[in-house]
Amino acid sequence: MLRSSLTLIAVTISGLLHAAPNENSENIERVIITGSRVIENIDEVPASITIISQADIQEQLKITPELQNMLAQLVPGMAPSTGTASNASQTLRGRAALIMIDGVPQSTPLRNGSLGIKSLDPSAIERIEVIKGATSIYGNGAAGGIINYITKKAASDKQLTGSASISSRFSAVKFEDTLGLRYNASVNGQQNNLSYVLSASYEENGLQRDAQGDVPGLMYGLSDSETENIFAKLGYQIDNDKSVQFTYNFYKSQQQSDLIDVTGSVNSGEKTYAVKAPANTDIKGVPQGPRGNHNFMMKYTDLALLDNTQLTVDLYKQTIENVFFFSAALANQSEGFDGGQSLIKSDKSGLRLTANSQFDFENVESTLIYGIDTLNDVTSQPLVDGRIWVPEMDMENIAGFLQTKWVVADDVVLKAGLRKESINLAVDDYQTLKLCREINQCSVAMDVKGDTLHYSATTYNIAAKYNAYPQFSPFISFSQGADISDTGRLLRAATVNDIADIQTEASIIDNYELGFTSEFDDLRFEVAAYRSTSELGTTNKFNAATGVYEPVRAPQKIWGYEALVQYQLNQSLAINATYSWIEGKNTAQDVYLGAQQISAPKATVNLRWQALENASLSINYLHVGNRKRFEKIEGEYVGDQGPIDNYQVVNLSGQMLFEHYKVFVGIENLFNQDYYSARSQSFTYKGYNTKSIGTTVNLGLSIDF
């Protein structure tokens, strides 16, 4: 149905085409809203931030629509992509990031399934704002920072404008069954006081193939997957100061395949790959992936609540169902289960009220940002067969915050703020799930008494930046975050009979950062060093009885540095290069943290060449370095402690503009590098050691009108 609708949109609008100039996005890219919740100039933010512009998104879309790949390529401090639908281990500075759409959380931090990055099609995104380091400005789940997808806005001077595109991806290594199709179309505009944005996309993947022509394993795989996204935004300008906006986002991405895995092992050196299932084979489970996530948002803005005060009110409602792969580790043979398949269910509703007041004194501009957040998050992780793995967790969260900014003599920026958090987390009585590796090798099911857990925390931040000289603009910051992420993992692994005895305490994360930016005509540098500590973290320990890795709370220290260089060599040639290095330890035992949190060193180079007025070419280079911190235990690597060997990948994209349309090509893994991703090398868990895709070509046509 969606595919037919997209085709109809594309055919209908093709008769309305006329040339339109590209919007000048320079001013848009110099402001940011995520860090303080109000619009501010990027030069007044004393923190490490990355803005992925519309041009960057369009360049990456020529190669792949996978947001996790784009973020890995463009964001210093973001761990390498897994090459799958899952972003497990793709941390931001060693900790989980909070994924948001226009400020509304998409992550499920109470039971983090690491699927939040894929929650919106890139064609609906105007830009991406990434704030690094622990922050509580948006509440629970932002231990590593914030990734905020800012969606497209309506053109203010047109009744109708938009675009449509069609593209196809296929393997250049072995073409058989790899052909996929992607459609997307969008329209937007404004008439009188009414504005609108409507975007729809549909993608159908064929088989993916690695550099040897084999199909990578199906765990979180992208082969044979179908993705649908419908995004709509309707705005009404009540008067010069007041406006209201309604947004709806539907996202679905599921894999349904007639393949089965041939499972290898990191320790044996054999890859996991997929093959056609023999005749009469019973393929277990239901399609994996988001089965239909819904977001409803309403925003009310008053730019003149008082002479010097603006008000923004956000209301949102969200339902999520993310289905995971079938796992034999969820077996209980005595009850007739030879495995199981879990899903994370999350229902959120929330209110965010933000006021912004400005005061001018002699040589001082002052801004006060204050408000209240409320959130109800009901999350659980049942199995598809009806068994309960993680019981329903009902979180009521209310928080008040105050953030201040002082600009002194136009050159000194001072920021300070606090957030007072109050959380009640209710869990009814439940029984832990009995899991059996073998018929006679089972975990013990525990009857756990439920309770309402109370959390209260006040977190602080303070920062300063000096802007007198563009050649050297330093900043220093301290920020805290309060985090109760992945309480569900703790509950499902309970070994006591009272929830009050489970170590569910909130983790307070202290983040220290020092950095600077430098600009010299066409050359720009960004450098930052950071240190992040917490009294409680989450690492994993193998349970031999169940074959499941269970959490262990321990104090952590994470540290690292990042650098970025941007150079406009001439009017037609620009280069962007980044480098990230990170390390971390369990400080109680003085041992290094595994790859679930700490990524290998990463370097990227992006070269953009405007070869002709109507033709351009881009080259993306990714290098992932070595990380070998762990020894074998009884002859094998365990957990997330496999050794990571370096690898490098080159992608190529280009486009040619014509009067009303453009044709484009993207080539992923141009030189057919035969490699395992960093996660595939480090995760010794069964089925994770899949090779990344070989040379893959994307060809397409798009029309703007």
N, C-alpha and C positions, 0 to 999 in steps of 0.2 A: 504493500500500500504506500509506504513512504517513498519507495523507489519511483512509483508511478507519479506521485505528487511532485517529486523533484523534477522529473522529466517534463511535466506539465508547466511547472514554473519556468523552467529553462526555455521551453518553446514559446510560452506566452511573452516573456520579456525580450526574446530575440527580435521581435518586431518593433521594440521601443528604443533600440540602441542609438545612442549618440555619443560623441566623444566628450569626455569630462576631464578636466585637469586634475592631477593628483593633489590631494590636500597637503599643505605644509604642516608636517607633524613636529617640527622642531620645538615649538613652544610646549606642546603636549608632553614631549619627552623630557622636558626640564622640570616637570612637576611630579609630585608623588603624593599619594593619599594613604598608603598602607601604614607607614611608620607611625603616624600620629592620629590617623582617622580623619584628618581634614587636609585640604589641598595646601601644599607648601612647596617652595622651590627646593630642588634637589641639593642646591649648594648649602642649604640651611639644615641639613640632616647630618648630625655627627655620628654616623654609623656606616657600616659596609652595606651597600645596596647594589642591586643589579636591575636595570630596566631592559627588558627584551622588547624591542620596538616592533611595530607592525611590519616594517621592512625585514627585520630579522625573522619574524614568524613566517613571512611569505617565502623567504629564501629557504628556510628549513622544510617548509611544506612541499617544496619541489622534490625533496629527497624522501621524506617520511612524514606521516601525520602523527607519529608517536611523540607525545609531549615529553615523556621521560628521556627520549633521545635529545630533543631540543635543549632541555634544561641542562643535561650533562655536557653538551657542547658549548653552551653559552654562559653558564653560571660558575664562576670560581667558587670552590668550596662544596659544590654539588658532586656527590659520588658518581662514578661511571654508571651508565644505563645497564640494566640487566638484560636488555634485548627481549624482554617478555612483557606481559601485561602487569606484572607485579613490580612494585618499587621497593620490595624488601631489600635491605642493605643499601639502598640509594638514599643515604642520609644527607643532611645539610650540616656540615661541620660536625659530623659524628653523632648527631641526634636527629630525631624525627622532626620533620617540618609540618606545620599546619597548612593544609591546602584549602584555599578559599576561592569562591566565585563572587566578585564584587563585595568582599568582606564577609560572606556567609560561609561557615566552615563546611568542607566536604569530607574531611577526614573523619574516622570513627575512633577517636583516641581511647575510649573505654575498652575497646577490643580492636586494636590496630591491625587490620588485615593488609596494610600496605598496598591498597588499590586506589588511593585517593587522587593520585596524579592524573589518572585517566577518568575524568568526570565531565569533560566538555570538549567538543571538537575545536581544534585550533582555528577553524574558519570563523568562529563566533567571537574570537578574542581580539581586542584592540591592542593590548600590550600586557606584559606580565611584570609585576613588581615583586622582587625578592628581597626581603629584609633578613639579614643573617644574625644569628645569635639569639639566645633565650630571651623571650619577651612575654610578658603577661598582658600586653595591651589588648589582646583579643581573647585571653583566657586559656583554658586547658588545651594542651596538645602542641604548643609552639616551643618545644624544648630546643629545637635547632634553628628556629626562625619561622618565617611566613612566606608562602608562595601564593600570591593573590592574582587570579586571572581577572583582569579588567575587561569587561565585555564591550562590544562595539556600540557606538552611539549613533543616533540618527543624524544625517546631514541637516544642518540648520537652514540651508538656503535652497533646498530642492524638495519638491513634492514626492518625487520618486527617483531613487538611485539604487544601484545594487550591482551584483555580480553573479556569475554562474560558471561552473567549471566541471570538467569531466577528465578523469585520468585513469591510467591502468598501470599496475605494478606486476612485474614478473621476474623470475630468476633468469639470469644470463648464464648460470652454470648448467642448469638442467631445466628446460622450459616446461616439461610435462606437468600438468595440473597446477601450475603456479599462477596462472593469469587471474588477476583480481581487478575489480572495478571500484571507482570512487566517484560519487556525485556530490556536489554541494551547490546550493543557490541561496541567495539572500537578497532582500529588498529592504530599503529604509527610506525615511523621508519625514518631512514636517509640513503640515498644512494648518495655518492659523496657530492655535495653541496646542494642537495635537501632534505628537511625534510617535514614530513606530520603528521597530526593528524586527524583522522576521528572518530566521536563518534555519535551514534544514540540510542535513548531510546524511549520506548513506555510503557505507563501505563494505565491500565483500572481498575478503582475502582468499586467495588461493593458497596452495601449500607454500610454505617458506622452505628454502633449502640452504644448507651450509656450503662451505667452499668445496666440499667433496660431493655435493649433490644430494646428500641425505636430508631428510626432514627432521628438524630438531624435535626433541621430546615435547610432549603435550602439556606438561605441568606449567600452568600460566601461559601456555603457548598462544601464538597469534595466527597459526595456520587454521584455515577453515573457520575463521571468525567473521561474524557480522556485527557491524556497529551502526547504530542509529542515534541521531541527535536532533532534537527540535528545540529551538531557542526563540523566545518571543519577548519583546519589551515594548510596553506602551506607556507613554508619558503625556501628562497634561499640565500646561503652564497656567496655574490659576490666576496669577497676576504677575507683576514684575518681580516679586520677591518669593512667591510661594509656588511650589510645584509638587506633583505626586507622580510616582512611577510604579508600574507593576511589571514583574518579570517572572517568566516560567521557563524552566529548563528540564528537558527529559533526556536521559542518557541511558543507552543500553548497549552492551558489548559482550557477546557470548560466543563461545567456541563449541561447535557440534561437529564431530569428526567420526569417520569410520576407521580411524587408525588406532593402533595400540602401541605402547612404548616397549622398546627393547632396552632395559635399564642397565646402565653401566655404573662406574664408580670412580670417584676421584682417586682412590687408593689403588685401583687396578689399572688406571689410565685409560679405561674404556669409556667412550662417550655414550650418553643416552640419546637414542634416536627413535623415530616412529616409523612403522610399516603398516601396510594394509592388513587389517584383521582377517585371519583365515575365515573361510565360509562357516556359517553357523556359530560364529563366536558371539557370545553375549557381552556387548560393550557396556560396562557398568557405569552407573551414575547418570546425572542430568547435565545439560550444558553448563559449563563453568563461566564465570564472569558476572558483571552487573546485569541483573535480569530486568531492570527497569527502575531507575532512580529518578525521583521527582523533586524539584525545588520550586517553591513558590516564594516570591519576595515582594515586599511593598516598601517603598521609600517615600517619605514626606520630608520636604526641605523648605525651611523658612529662612531666607537670607537677611531678614530684618526683624527678628523677634523683638529685639531692642535696638537702639541706635547703633550699638557696637557688638551685637550678639547674633549669631546664626544658630539655627537648630536643625538637626537631622534625626529623624526617627526611622529605624529599620525594623520591620516585622518579617519573620520568615518561618516557613514550615518545610520540612524535608523528610522524605522516606527513602531508605536505602536498603537494598537486598543484594549482597555480593556473595556469589556462590563459588566455592572452592573445588578443587579437583578431588576425585575419588581416591581414598587412601586406605591401604590395607592395615595401617597402624591403628585405625578406628574399628578393628574387628572385635567381635565377641562371639566366638563360635558356639558356645553353649546356648546362646539366645538366638542363633540363626543369622548372625551378621558376619560376613566375611570381609567387611571393611565398612567405610562410611564416607559421607560427603557432607561437609559443614557449610553453613552460610552465616554471614554476619547480617543481622537485622538491626536497623537503627532508625528511630523516629525522633526528630528534633523539632522543637519550636522555640522561638526566641524573640526577644525584643532588645534592640540597642538604641539608646537615647544618647546623643552626643551634642553638647553645646560648645560653642566656640566664641570667646569674647576677646576683643583687642583693646589695648590701652597704649597710648603714646605718651611718653614722658620726654624730657630733654635728652636727646641722643639715645633714647632707649625705646624700642618697640617691644611690647609685651603681649603674649598670647596665652590665654588660659583655655585648656580643653578639658571638659569634665562631663561626667554623665554616669549612667547606670546601664549595666548589661544583665539580662535575665535569660536563662536557658533551661529547658527541660530536655534531657537526653535519655531516651529509653533504648538500651542496646542489649542484645543477647547473641549467642552463637549456638543455635540448635543444629542438629543434623537433619538432613533431608528426610531420613527415615523416621523422624519423630523423637529420637532420643535427644536429651539435653546435655550439651557439653559445657557451655557457659550459661548460667542462669540469667534471667532478666535483671538488669541493673537500671534502676530508676534514679537519675541524678537531677536534683534541683540546685541550680547555681544562680546566685545573685552576687553582683560585684559593683562596687563604686570605684571611680578612678578620677584622678586629677593629674593632668600633664601641663607643664608650663614651659614656655620658650621665651627667652630674652635675647634680643638682638641689640648689642651695644655698639654704637658708633658705626653701624653697618658692617663691622668686621668681626666682632666676637659674638658667637652664638652659644648660649647656655641653655641647657635643658635639664629639667628635673621633674620627677613625677612619682606617683605611688598608685597602687591598686589594692583594694581590700577585698579579699575573696572569701565567700562563705558557700560551702558545698555540703549538701546532704545526699548521701548515696544509699538508697534502700535496696536490700536484697532479701528476698524471702528464703525460708528454709529450702535446702536443696540437697541433692545427692550427687557426688562426683561420679563421673562416668567410668564404669568398669571397662578397661581396655586390655586386650590379650594379644601378645605377639604370637603365642601358641596356645593350644587349648588349655594347657596346664601352667601357663606363664602369664598371669594376669595381675593387673593392679588391684588394689583393694578399694572398693567403693566406700566413700565416707559420707555419713549423714552429717551435714553441716547446718548448724543453727544460724538462721538469718538475723539481720540486724540493720539498723540505719547508721552508717558511718558518717561522722561529722569531720569536715576539714575547714580550717580557717587559716588564712595566711595573708600577710601584708608584704607585698614585694615593692621594691624601689628601683629607680633608675636615675642616673645623673650622667651628663655628658657635656662636652665642650668642643667647639670647633673655631679655628682662627682662619678668617678669609681675606686678610689684608693683601696677600700676595698670591695670585693664581699659580705662580711657579711652585709654591709650597704651602698647601692648606692642610694643616694637621688636625686630627681630632683624637679624643680619648673618651672612653665611655665605660660605664659599669651598669649592668642591667640584670635583673632577676626574673625568673619565671617559676610559677608554681605548677606542678605537673602531677596528675594522677593517671597518666597514660597507661593503658593496657592492664587495668585492674582485672579485666576478664581473664587474662592469662594466669594471673595469680589465683583467682577463684577456681579455675578448672583444674589446677594442680594442687589443691588444698590437701594437706595431710593431717589436719586437725578438725575437730568437730564443732568449732565455733568461729564464725566469721571474724569476731573480735580478736582472735588469736592469729589470724593471717597477717602477714607483714604488708599491709596495704597503705602504709603512710605515704603522704604526698612527698614528692621530691622537690626541693627548692634548688634551683640551678643558678649559680652565680657566673655571670659572663663578663670577662674583662677584655677590652679591645683597644688597640692603639694603631693608628694608621694615618695616611695622608694621601692627598691627590695633588697632582702637578700638571699644569698645562703650559705648553710652549707652542703658540701658533697652532700647527697641525698635529702636535704630539701631546698625548695625555697619558699619565701614569696613575695607577691606583695600587697602593700597597697596604696590607693590614696584617697584624699579628694578633692572636687571641688565645685566651685560656678560659676553659669552662670546667667548673667543678660542681659536684653534687654529692650529698651524703648517701643518697640511694640511687642506684641505677638498676638496669635489668640486663643480666647476662644469662646464658643458658647452660644447663647441666643435663647430661644424658641420663635418662631413667631406663636401666637395662630391662626392667620388667615389662615396660609398655612400648619401648622403642620411640618414645616421645621426648623431645628436649624441653625441659621445664625451667622456669625462671629462677634466678638467684639474685637477691638484692645485695648490692655492695657499693661502697663509695667509689666514685670515678673522677678521674682528671683527664681532660682532653685538651690538647693544645695544637696550634698549627699556624700557618701563614699562607697568604694568597697575594698574587700580583697580577695586574692587568696592564697591557700596553695597547694603545690605539694610535695609529699613525695614518694620516691622510697623505700618502706620498705625492699625489697630484690630483687633479680634478677627476680622474678616471680610475684611480687605484687606491684602495684602502686596506689596511691590515689590522687585525685584532688578535692579540695573543694573551693567553692566561696560563698561570701555573698555580697549583694548589698542593700543599703538603700537610698532612695531619697525622697525629699519633694520639694514643690514649691508653690509660692503665686503670686496672682495678687497684686502687691504692691500699686496700686492706691487705691484699696478698702480694702486692708489687708485681703483678703480671699484666702483660699487654692485653688489651681488649681485642676481640675477634672482629671478623669482617662484617658481622651483623651491624656494627657501628662504624668501624674505622676503615676507610677506603685506602687504596693504594695511591701514591702520588699521581697527579693528572696534569697534563699539559695540552693545550689546544691552540690551533692557529686557524684563523678564518681570513681568507683573502677574497676581496670583492673587486672585480674589474669591469668597469663600464667600457667594453671594447668599442662599441659604436653608440650613437645616440639612441638606437632602438634595440641594442643587444647587450647583454651582460653575462658574466661568467663568475661563479663562486667556487672556491675550493675550501673544504673543511678538513682539518687534520686533527686527529685525536691520538695522544700517546698516554698509555697507562703504564706506570712503572712497576717495579718489583716490590713486594712486601712479604717477607719470610721471617716471621717472628716466633714460630712455634715448632716444637719437636714432635715426632711421632710418639704415640702412647700405645705400648704393646704392638709396635710394628705398623700402626696406622694413624693417619691424621683424623681428628675427631671434631665434631661440631662445625663451627665456622672458622676453623683454624688451618685450613689448607693453604699451601704456599701459592702466592700469586706471581707468575712470570709476566714480564712486560709484553705488551702488544701495541700495535698502532694500526689505525684505520684512516683511509682517505675517502672522502665523499666529494662528488662533483655535481654542480647544478648550473643550468643556464636557461636563458629565455630570449625570445625574439618578439618584439612588439610590432604589431601591424595597426591599421587604422582603428579597428574596433575590437581587437582581440589580441591575445598573445599565446604563443606555444611555448612549452617548457619541457625540460628533461632533467631528471635527477638520477644519479647513479650512487647507490650506497655500496660501500666497500669496493671501491673502484679497482683495486689490484687483487681482489679475491683473497684477502688475508684469511688464512685458516687458523682460527683462534677460539679459545674459550673466553667468555667475559670474566671480569674479576670475580663476580659472584659465583659463576660456574666453577671456577678454580678453587675458591675458598670454602664453599659450602659442601660438606661431605655427606649431607643428608641425601637419601636415596632419590634419584631422579632429577637432581638439580644440575648435574654436569652435562649440560647441552652445549653444543657449539653454536656460535653466533652465525648469522646468515652470511652467505657469500655474496658475490656481486649481484645486485638487484637493481633493475631499471624501472624508472617511473616516467611515463610519457603523458602529457596532458595538454588541454586547451582550456583557456579561461577567457571570459568576456566581462568587461566592466561597462556599465552604462549609467 
